Amino acid sequence: MIKIGQAQVNQAKDDRLILIDLLRFLAIFLMVIFHFAYDLNLLHLVKIQIYKSSFWYLLPRFIVILFSFTMGASLFYSTQRRGISWQKLGWRTIKLASLAMIISIVTFQLFPHNWIFFGVLHFFLIATWVALPFVFCPKVALLLAICIWSLRFGFGVSFDPMSELFAQVTPSDNIPFYPWIAMVFFGIFIASTRALEQWKPKFKAYAFIAWCSRHTLKIYMLHQAVLFGLLWVVAKLLGAIQ
């Protein structure tokens, strides 16, 4: 049994921003819920209208909003506190690029008609470098976010060359750079106002939330394999799949 002491809670609070961790934890929780439902439907255990229901259509987009916003905010805070660490940035780039490539290769082998050519990790990889200069000019980041939102939702301007390039593919995860980069820019601006630093509640469960937030990438990479594996066994035992 793991015990979380008050000293650990205080240390976690001193080193991290609670609201960012809570938003990221919410994104992780909702992501697990979505993939659980997706797998149940895929393995014919429960019939869920994943592609027809407004709720299941909006849920993954809300998750991406949370992840993108917290990414922008975290990028701002890490840069403002410690400056740009090119070594850490280089390692992050290698890690994201490697994992994104693995996801593309594995999904292409398993699901050739639904493989992921530009998913969450591909987006974060490119967005990190594109958004980095704007941590030093957050007002410009806000202006860009507003322009992107206006073009996409006000004038209906769409731009997704990757989807056009792979028009024959219906990816299970597709995060177009435009307009999602706007949420990263918005996260940078909100972080620059210091509004995210104002909310500082005290509760012991935060140590667990902070741990999940700190290991978001690991959870992202492992949770679907674990969920799908367990549900596949259940589906086999129940005869839902051959």
Beta strands, then each sheet from edge to edge (+ up, - down):
end
